[in-house]
Amino acid sequence: MYQDRVVLCASSAYEKKFWFNEDFAALPEQVKQELKIMCVLFTEDVGGILSMEFSEDGTLLFRVDASEDDFLFDEIGSALKVKELQRTKKELLEAVEIYYRVFFLDQDASGLLSSEDRED
């Protein structure tokens, strides 16, 4: 269905805008709002442009870009912030990955749940 990377959402500190891919409109409203808050706060904190993208295998990636003349962009802070979000929003990010893999890549949901999830 999709080639290369698919952008889920993006936020820009330069344009003060948030963009959400309408192909994912079926996600619950609470999930969409959490993604928006997460992206906007990220770019307000460290600057630049944050996009959340799916790789070909369905892995959700954080991509951070900055303008060459943006001397206020915090490159180290952005890497630390990405790691923090991956840790604190782990369940949300995993759920979005599973959603993408099931509904966009047609993978079997039962094979995507970790052994820990199946034991609960």
DSSP file (Angstrom, degrees, kcal/mol; ACC not computed):
  #  RESIDUE AA STRUCTURE BP1 BP2  ACC     N-H-->O    O-->H-N    N-H-->O    O-->H-N    TCO  KAPPA ALPHA  PHI   PSI    X-CA   Y-CA   Z-CA
    1    1 A M              0   0    0      0, 0.0     2,-0.3     0, 0.0   104,-0.1   0.000 360.0 360.0 360.0 -45.5    0.0    0.0    0.0
    2    2 A Y        -     0   0    0    102,-0.2     2,-0.3    54,-0.1     4,-0.1  -0.870 360.0-149.0-119.2 150.9    2.8    2.4    1.0
    3    3 A Q        -     0   0    0     -2,-0.3     0, 0.0     2,-0.2     0, 0.0  -0.865  62.0 -20.7-113.1 150.4    6.3    2.9   -0.2
    4    4 A D  S    S-     0   0    0     -2,-0.3     2,-0.3     2,-0.0    -2,-0.1  -0.174 115.4  -8.3  55.1-138.9    9.2    4.1    1.9
    5    5 A R        -     0   0    0     50,-0.1     2,-0.5    51,-0.0    50,-0.2  -0.680  58.2-152.4 -96.1 146.0    8.3    6.1    5.0
    6    6 A V  E     -A   54   0A   0     48,-1.9    48,-3.2    -2,-0.3     2,-0.5  -0.972  16.2-134.3-116.8 125.7    4.8    7.3    5.8
    7    7 A V  E     -A   53   0A   0     -2,-0.5    46,-0.3    46,-0.2     3,-0.1  -0.670  19.1-176.4 -83.3 127.0    4.5   10.5    8.0
    8    8 A L  E     -     0   0A   0     44,-3.5    13,-2.6    -2,-0.5     2,-0.3   0.901  67.0 -28.1 -83.6 -50.5    2.0   10.2   10.8
    9    9 A C  E     -AB  52  20A   0     43,-1.2    43,-2.9    11,-0.2    -1,-0.4  -0.977  56.7-160.4-160.9 165.7    2.3   13.8   12.0
   10   10 A A  E     -AB  51  19A   0      9,-2.5     9,-3.2    -2,-0.3     2,-0.4  -0.994   3.2-160.1-153.9 152.8    4.6   16.7   12.2
   11   11 A S  E     -AB  50  18A   0     39,-2.7    39,-2.4    -2,-0.3     2,-0.5  -0.997   7.9-157.1-136.9 141.0    5.2   20.0   14.1
   12   12 A S  E  >> -AB  49  17A   0      5,-2.6     5,-1.1    -2,-0.4     4,-0.9  -0.972  14.8-165.3-124.0 126.0    7.2   23.0   13.1
   13   13 A A  T  45S+     0   0    0     35,-2.9    36,-0.1    -2,-0.5    -1,-0.1   0.751  94.3  56.7 -72.9 -24.1    8.6   25.6   15.5
   14   14 A Y  T  45S+     0   0    0     34,-0.4    -1,-0.2     1,-0.2    35,-0.1   0.918 119.0  26.4 -75.2 -45.1    9.2   27.8   12.4
   15   15 A E  T  45S-     0   0    0      2,-0.1    -1,-0.2     0, 0.0    -2,-0.2   0.514  98.3-130.2 -96.0  -6.1    5.7   28.0   11.1
   16   16 A K  T  <5 +     0   0    0     -4,-0.9     2,-0.3     1,-0.2    -3,-0.2   0.925  64.7 131.7  54.4  47.0    4.0   27.3   14.5
   17   17 A K  E   < -B   12   0A   0     -5,-1.1    -5,-2.6     2,-0.0     2,-0.4  -0.934  48.4-153.8-131.8 152.9    1.9   24.6   12.8
   18   18 A F  E     -B   11   0A   0     -2,-0.3     2,-0.4    -7,-0.2    -7,-0.2  -0.976  13.1-164.3-121.3 138.8    1.0   21.0   13.5
   19   19 A W  E     -B   10   0A   0     -9,-3.2    -9,-2.5    -2,-0.4     2,-0.4  -0.983   3.0-168.2-126.5 136.8    0.1   18.6   10.7
   20   20 A F  E     -B    9   0A   0     -2,-0.4     2,-0.5   -11,-0.2   -11,-0.2  -0.990  27.6-120.0-125.9 130.8   -1.7   15.3   11.0
   21   21 A N    >   -     0   0    0    -13,-2.6     3,-2.2    -2,-0.4    -2,-0.0  -0.565  16.9-148.9 -71.1 115.9   -2.0   12.7    8.2
   22   22 A E  G >  S+     0   0    0     -2,-0.5     3,-1.7     1,-0.3    -1,-0.2   0.608  89.6  80.0 -66.3 -11.5   -5.7   12.2    7.5
   23   23 A D  G 3  S+     0   0    0      1,-0.3    -1,-0.3     2,-0.1     3,-0.3   0.714  94.7  50.9 -63.0 -17.9   -5.0    8.6    6.5
   24   24 A F  G X  S+     0   0    0     -3,-2.2     3,-1.9     1,-0.2    -1,-0.3   0.061  71.4 119.7-106.2  22.7   -4.9    8.0   10.2
   25   25 A A  T <   +     0   0    0     -3,-1.7    -1,-0.2     1,-0.3    -2,-0.1   0.732  64.8  68.0 -61.0 -23.2   -8.3    9.8   11.0
   26   26 A A  T 3  S+     0   0    0     -3,-0.3    -1,-0.3    -4,-0.1     3,-0.1   0.581  74.1 109.0 -76.6  -8.6   -9.7    6.5   12.4
   27   27 A L  S <  S-     0   0    0     -3,-1.9     5,-0.1     1,-0.1    69,-0.0  -0.375  88.4 -88.9 -61.6 147.2   -7.3    6.7   15.4
   28   28 A P    >>  -     0   0    0      0, 0.0     4,-2.1     0, 0.0     3,-0.5  -0.273  33.5-120.2 -57.6 145.0   -9.1    7.6   18.6
   29   29 A E  H 3> S+     0   0    0      1,-0.3     4,-2.6     2,-0.2     5,-0.2   0.860 112.9  56.8 -56.2 -39.2   -9.4   11.3   19.3
   30   30 A Q  H 3> S+     0   0    0      1,-0.2     4,-2.3     2,-0.2    -1,-0.3   0.889 107.0  49.0 -62.0 -39.2   -7.5   11.0   22.5
   31   31 A V  H <> S+     0   0    0     -3,-0.5     4,-2.4     2,-0.2    -2,-0.2   0.925 111.1  49.6 -65.9 -44.8   -4.5    9.4   20.7
   32   32 A K  H  X S+     0   0    0     -4,-2.1     4,-2.2     1,-0.2    -2,-0.2   0.903 111.9  48.5 -61.1 -41.2   -4.5   12.1   18.1
   33   33 A Q  H  X S+     0   0    0     -4,-2.6     4,-2.7     2,-0.2    -1,-0.2   0.898 110.2  51.2 -66.4 -40.0   -4.6   14.8   20.8
   34   34 A E  H  X S+     0   0    0     -4,-2.3     4,-2.5     2,-0.2    -2,-0.2   0.902 110.4  49.2 -63.5 -40.8   -1.7   13.1   22.7
   35   35 A L  H  X S+     0   0    0     -4,-2.4     4,-2.5     2,-0.2     5,-0.2   0.912 111.8  49.3 -63.1 -42.4    0.4   13.0   19.5
   36   36 A K  H  X S+     0   0    0     -4,-2.2     4,-2.7     2,-0.2     5,-0.3   0.942 112.6  46.2 -62.7 -48.5   -0.4   16.7   18.8
   37   37 A I  H  X S+     0   0    0     -4,-2.7     4,-2.5     1,-0.2     5,-0.3   0.925 113.2  50.4 -60.0 -45.3    0.6   17.8   22.4
   38   38 A M  H  X S+     0   0    0     -4,-2.5     4,-1.7    -5,-0.2    -1,-0.2   0.924 114.8  42.4 -60.1 -47.4    3.7   15.7   22.3
   39   39 A C  H  X S+     0   0    0     -4,-2.5     4,-2.3     2,-0.2     5,-0.2   0.921 115.6  47.3 -68.0 -45.5    4.9   17.1   18.9
   40   40 A V  H  X S+     0   0    0     -4,-2.7     4,-2.2    -5,-0.2     5,-0.2   0.922 112.8  48.4 -65.9 -44.1    4.0   20.7   19.6
   41   41 A L  H  X S+     0   0    0     -4,-2.5     4,-1.9    -5,-0.3    -1,-0.2   0.880 109.8  54.8 -63.2 -36.3    5.6   20.7   23.1
   42   42 A F  H  X>S+     0   0    0     -4,-1.7     4,-2.7    -5,-0.3     5,-0.5   0.958 111.6  41.8 -59.7 -52.0    8.7   19.1   21.6
   43   43 A T  H  X5S+     0   0    0     -4,-2.3     4,-1.2     1,-0.2    -1,-0.2   0.820 113.5  52.9 -70.8 -29.4    9.2   21.8   19.0
   44   44 A E  H  <5S+     0   0    0     -4,-2.2    -1,-0.2    -5,-0.2    -2,-0.2   0.854 114.5  44.0 -69.1 -32.9    8.4   24.6   21.4
   45   45 A D  H  <5S+     0   0    0     -4,-1.9    -2,-0.2    -5,-0.2    -3,-0.2   0.939 134.6  10.3 -77.5 -50.2   11.1   23.2   23.8
   46   46 A V  H  <5S-     0   0    0     -4,-2.7    28,-1.8     1,-0.2    -3,-0.2   0.574  96.9-135.9-111.3 -12.3   14.0   22.4   21.4
   47   47 A G     << +     0   0    0     -4,-1.2    -1,-0.2    -5,-0.5    -2,-0.1  -0.366  57.5  82.8  88.4-171.0   12.9   24.1   18.1
   48   48 A G  S    S-     0   0    0     -2,-0.1   -35,-2.9    16,-0.1     2,-0.4  -0.288  86.3 -54.3  75.2-156.7   13.1   22.7   14.6
   49   49 A I  E     -AC  12  65A   0     16,-3.0    16,-2.5   -37,-0.2     2,-0.5  -0.993  43.9-163.1-127.5 128.3   10.7   20.4   13.0
   50   50 A L  E     +AC  11  64A   0    -39,-2.4   -39,-2.7    -2,-0.4     2,-0.4  -0.953  10.0 178.9-111.9 127.6    9.6   17.0   14.4
   51   51 A S  E     -AC  10  63A   0     12,-2.7    12,-3.0    -2,-0.5     2,-0.6  -0.990  19.7-147.0-125.9 140.8    8.0   14.4   12.2
   52   52 A M  E     +AC   9  62A   0    -43,-2.9   -44,-3.5    -2,-0.4   -43,-1.2  -0.930  29.8 177.2-105.5 121.2    6.8   11.0   13.3
   53   53 A E  E     -AC   7  61A   0      8,-2.5     8,-4.1    -2,-0.6     2,-0.5  -0.905  28.3-130.8-129.9 150.0    7.2    8.6   10.5
   54   54 A F  E     -AC   6  60A   0    -48,-3.2   -48,-1.9    -2,-0.3     6,-0.2  -0.861  23.3-140.0 -98.1 133.1    6.7    4.9    9.9
   55   55 A S    >   -     0   0    0      4,-2.6     3,-1.7    -2,-0.5   -49,-0.1  -0.269  38.3 -90.0 -77.8 175.9    9.5    2.9    8.2
   56   56 A E  T 3  S+     0   0    0      1,-0.3   -54,-0.1     2,-0.1    -1,-0.1   0.817 129.3  50.5 -58.4 -32.0    8.7    0.2    5.6
   57   57 A D  T 3  S-     0   0    0      2,-0.1    -1,-0.3     1,-0.0    48,-0.0   0.463 124.1-101.3 -88.6  -0.1    8.5   -2.4    8.4
   58   58 A G  S <  S+     0   0    0     -3,-1.7     2,-0.3     1,-0.3    43,-0.2   0.539  70.3 147.8  96.8   7.6    6.1   -0.4   10.5
   59   59 A T        -     0   0    0     41,-0.1    -4,-2.6     1,-0.1     2,-0.5  -0.619  47.9-127.4 -77.2 132.7    8.5    1.0   13.1
   60   60 A L  E     -C   54   0A   0     -2,-0.3     2,-0.3    -6,-0.2    -6,-0.2  -0.712  32.1-169.1 -84.2 123.0    7.6    4.5   14.3
   61   61 A L  E     -C   53   0A   0     -8,-4.1    -8,-2.5    -2,-0.5     2,-0.5  -0.842  20.6-137.3-115.6 147.9   10.5    6.8   14.0
   62   62 A F  E     -C   52   0A   0     -2,-0.3     2,-0.5   -10,-0.2   -10,-0.2  -0.914  21.7-169.2 -99.5 125.9   11.2   10.3   15.3
   63   63 A R  E     -C   51   0A   0    -12,-3.0   -12,-2.7    -2,-0.5     2,-0.5  -0.974   1.0-169.7-119.5 123.9   12.8   12.6   12.6
   64   64 A V  E     +C   50   0A   0     -2,-0.5     2,-0.3   -14,-0.2   -14,-0.2  -0.950   7.6 175.7-116.9 128.2   14.1   15.9   13.7
   65   65 A D  E     -C   49   0A   0    -16,-2.5   -16,-3.0    -2,-0.5     2,-0.3  -0.931   6.1-170.7-127.3 152.6   15.2   18.6   11.3
   66   66 A A        -     0   0    0     -2,-0.3     2,-0.1   -18,-0.2   -19,-0.0  -0.995  30.9-103.6-142.3 148.9   16.4   22.1   11.8
   67   67 A S    >   -     0   0    0     -2,-0.3     3,-1.9     1,-0.1     6,-0.2  -0.431  31.6-123.5 -66.6 142.6   17.2   25.1    9.5
   68   68 A E  T 3  S+     0   0    0      1,-0.3    -1,-0.1    -2,-0.1     0, 0.0   0.812 112.5  49.5 -59.3 -30.5   20.9   25.6    8.9
   69   69 A D  T 3  S+     0   0    0      1,-0.1     2,-1.3     2,-0.0    -1,-0.3   0.243  80.2 109.8 -95.3  14.7   20.6   29.2   10.2
   70   70 A D    X   +     0   0    0     -3,-1.9     3,-0.8     1,-0.2    -1,-0.1  -0.720  37.0 170.3 -90.2  90.5   18.7   28.2   13.4
   71   71 A F  T 3  S+     0   0    0     -2,-1.3    -1,-0.2     1,-0.2    -3,-0.0   0.597  72.8  60.5 -78.9 -10.6   21.3   28.9   16.0
   72   72 A L  T 3  S+     0   0    0     -3,-0.1    -1,-0.2     2,-0.1     2,-0.1   0.567  75.3 115.6 -90.7 -10.3   18.8   28.4   18.8
   73   73 A F    <   -     0   0    0     -3,-0.8     2,-1.0    -6,-0.2   -26,-0.2  -0.399  61.6-142.8 -63.2 132.2   18.1   24.8   17.9
   74   74 A D     >  +     0   0    0    -28,-1.8     4,-2.3     1,-0.2     5,-0.1  -0.790  22.8 176.6-102.0  92.0   19.2   22.5   20.6
   75   75 A E  H  > S+     0   0    0     -2,-1.0     4,-1.7     2,-0.2    -1,-0.2   0.905  82.7  44.0 -64.9 -43.4   20.5   19.4   18.9
   76   76 A I  H  > S+     0   0    0      1,-0.2     4,-2.2     2,-0.2    -1,-0.2   0.926 114.3  50.7 -67.0 -44.2   21.6   17.6   22.1
   77   77 A G  H  > S+     0   0    0      1,-0.2     4,-2.5     2,-0.2    -2,-0.2   0.854 107.2  54.5 -61.3 -35.2   18.4   18.5   23.8
   78   78 A S  H  X S+     0   0    0     -4,-2.3     4,-2.3     2,-0.2    -1,-0.2   0.910 108.0  48.3 -67.6 -40.6   16.4   17.2   20.9
   79   79 A A  H  X S+     0   0    0     -4,-1.7     4,-1.9     2,-0.2    -2,-0.2   0.907 114.1  46.8 -64.9 -41.0   18.1   13.8   21.1
   80   80 A L  H  X S+     0   0    0     -4,-2.2     4,-2.2     1,-0.2    -2,-0.2   0.892 111.7  51.2 -66.3 -39.3   17.5   13.6   24.9
   81   81 A K  H  X S+     0   0    0     -4,-2.5     4,-2.6     2,-0.2    -2,-0.2   0.886 107.6  52.5 -66.7 -39.2   13.9   14.7   24.4
   82   82 A V  H  X S+     0   0    0     -4,-2.3     4,-2.6     2,-0.2    -1,-0.2   0.937 110.7  47.7 -61.1 -46.2   13.3   12.0   21.8
   83   83 A K  H  X S+     0   0    0     -4,-1.9     4,-1.5     1,-0.2    -2,-0.2   0.895 111.4  51.2 -61.9 -39.8   14.7    9.3   24.2
   84   84 A E  H  X S+     0   0    0     -4,-2.2     4,-3.3     2,-0.2     5,-0.3   0.927 111.3  47.0 -63.0 -45.1   12.5   10.7   27.0
   85   85 A L  H  X S+     0   0    0     -4,-2.6     4,-2.4     1,-0.2    -2,-0.2   0.896 109.3  53.9 -64.4 -39.9    9.4   10.6   24.8
   86   86 A Q  H  < S+     0   0    0     -4,-2.6    -1,-0.2    -5,-0.2    -2,-0.2   0.831 116.3  40.3 -63.2 -30.5   10.2    7.0   23.7
   87   87 A R  H >< S+     0   0    0     -4,-1.5     3,-0.8    -5,-0.2    -2,-0.2   0.926 121.5  38.1 -82.3 -49.1   10.5    6.0   27.4
   88   88 A T  H 3< S+     0   0    0     -4,-3.3     3,-0.2     1,-0.2    -3,-0.2   0.771 124.7  38.5 -78.2 -26.0    7.5    8.0   28.8
   89   89 A K  T 3X S+     0   0    0     -4,-2.4     4,-2.7    -5,-0.3     5,-0.3   0.019  78.1 125.2-109.9  25.6    5.1    7.4   25.9
   90   90 A K  H <> S+     0   0    0     -3,-0.8     4,-2.6     1,-0.2     5,-0.2   0.892  72.8  47.7 -55.2 -47.6    6.2    3.9   25.2
   91   91 A E  H  > S+     0   0    0      1,-0.2     4,-2.3     2,-0.2    -1,-0.2   0.919 113.6  47.4 -63.2 -44.1    2.7    2.4   25.4
   92   92 A L  H  > S+     0   0    0      2,-0.2     4,-2.2     1,-0.2    -2,-0.2   0.938 113.9  47.1 -61.2 -47.5    1.1    5.0   23.2
   93   93 A L  H  X S+     0   0    0     -4,-2.7     4,-2.1     1,-0.2    -2,-0.2   0.884 112.6  49.2 -64.9 -39.5    3.9    4.7   20.6
   94   94 A E  H  X S+     0   0    0     -4,-2.6     4,-2.5    -5,-0.3    -1,-0.2   0.897 110.3  51.5 -65.7 -39.9    3.7    0.9   20.6
   95   95 A A  H  X S+     0   0    0     -4,-2.3     4,-2.4    -5,-0.2    -2,-0.2   0.900 110.1  48.6 -64.1 -40.8   -0.1    1.0   20.2
   96   96 A V  H  X S+     0   0    0     -4,-2.2     4,-2.4     2,-0.2    -1,-0.2   0.890 110.6  51.7 -66.6 -38.9    0.2    3.4   17.2
   97   97 A E  H  X S+     0   0    0     -4,-2.1     4,-2.7     2,-0.2    -2,-0.2   0.930 110.5  47.7 -61.1 -45.8    2.8    1.0   15.7
   98   98 A I  H  X S+     0   0    0     -4,-2.5     4,-2.5     1,-0.2     5,-0.3   0.916 110.2  52.9 -62.5 -43.1    0.5   -2.0   16.1
   99   99 A Y  H  X S+     0   0    0     -4,-2.4     4,-2.8     1,-0.2     5,-0.4   0.934 111.8  45.9 -55.8 -48.0   -2.4    0.0   14.6
  100  100 A Y  H  X>S+     0   0    0     -4,-2.4     4,-2.3     1,-0.2     5,-1.4   0.922 113.0  48.9 -63.0 -45.4   -0.2    0.9   11.5
  101  101 A R  H  <5S+     0   0    0     -4,-2.7     6,-2.8   -43,-0.2    -1,-0.2   0.872 117.8  40.4 -65.2 -36.8    1.0   -2.7   11.1
  102  102 A V  H  <5S+     0   0    0     -4,-2.5     4,-0.4     4,-0.2    -2,-0.2   0.949 126.2  30.4 -76.7 -50.1   -2.5   -4.2   11.3
  103  103 A F  H  <5S+     0   0    0     -4,-2.8    -3,-0.2    -5,-0.3    -2,-0.2   0.702 132.9  27.5 -88.5 -20.5   -4.5   -1.7    9.3
  104  104 A F  T  <5S+     0   0    0     -4,-2.3    -3,-0.2    -5,-0.4  -102,-0.2   0.741 130.8  32.8-110.5 -33.4   -1.9   -0.4    6.8
  105  105 A L  S   <S-     0   0    0     -5,-1.4    -3,-0.2    -4,-0.2    -4,-0.1   0.421  97.5-129.8-103.8   0.0    0.5   -3.3    6.4
  106  106 A D        +     0   0    0     -4,-0.4    -4,-0.2    -6,-0.3     2,-0.2   0.839  48.9 160.1  55.1  39.0   -2.1   -6.1    6.9
  107  107 A Q        -     0   0    0     -6,-2.8     2,-0.4    -9,-0.1    -1,-0.2  -0.577  49.8 -97.9 -86.2 155.8    0.0   -7.9    9.5
  108  108 A D    >   -     0   0    0     -2,-0.2     3,-0.8     1,-0.2     4,-0.5  -0.614  26.4-147.8 -75.7 123.0   -1.7  -10.3   11.9
  109  109 A A  G >> S+     0   0    0     -2,-0.4     3,-1.3     1,-0.2     4,-0.9   0.838  93.5  62.0 -62.0 -35.2   -2.4   -8.6   15.2
  110  110 A S  G 34 S+     0   0    0      1,-0.3     3,-0.3     2,-0.2    -1,-0.2   0.824 102.6  51.1 -64.4 -29.7   -1.8  -11.7   17.3
  111  111 A G  G <4 S+     0   0    0     -3,-0.8    -1,-0.3     1,-0.2    -2,-0.2   0.596 104.2  59.7 -80.7 -10.6    1.7  -12.0   16.1
  112  112 A L  T <4 S+     0   0    0     -3,-1.3     2,-0.3    -4,-0.5    -1,-0.2   0.686  80.6  95.1 -92.2 -20.1    2.5   -8.4   17.1
  113  113 A L  S  < S-     0   0    0     -4,-0.9     5,-0.0    -3,-0.3     2,-0.0  -0.536  78.7-121.2 -74.7 135.4    1.7   -8.6   20.8
  114  114 A S     >  -     0   0    0     -2,-0.3     4,-1.7     1,-0.1     3,-0.4  -0.287  24.8-108.0 -70.6 161.9    4.8   -9.2   22.9
  115  115 A S  H  > S+     0   0    0      1,-0.2     4,-1.3     2,-0.2    -1,-0.1   0.812 120.7  58.7 -61.4 -30.2    4.9  -12.3   25.1
  116  116 A E  H  > S+     0   0    0      1,-0.2     4,-1.0     2,-0.2     3,-0.3   0.910 104.6  50.0 -64.4 -41.9    4.4  -10.1   28.1
  117  117 A D  H  4 S+     0   0    0     -3,-0.4     3,-0.3     1,-0.2    -2,-0.2   0.870 109.0  51.6 -64.9 -37.3    1.1   -8.8   26.7
  118  118 A R  H  < S+     0   0    0     -4,-1.7    -1,-0.2     1,-0.2    -2,-0.2   0.777 105.1  56.4 -72.4 -26.1   -0.2  -12.3   26.1
  119  119 A E  H  <        0   0    0     -4,-1.3    -1,-0.2    -3,-0.3    -2,-0.2   0.765 360.0 360.0 -77.3 -25.0    0.6  -13.4   29.7
  120  120 A D     <        0   0    0     -4,-1.0    -1,-0.2    -3,-0.3    -2,-0.1   0.487 360.0 360.0 -68.3 360.0   -1.5  -10.7   31.3
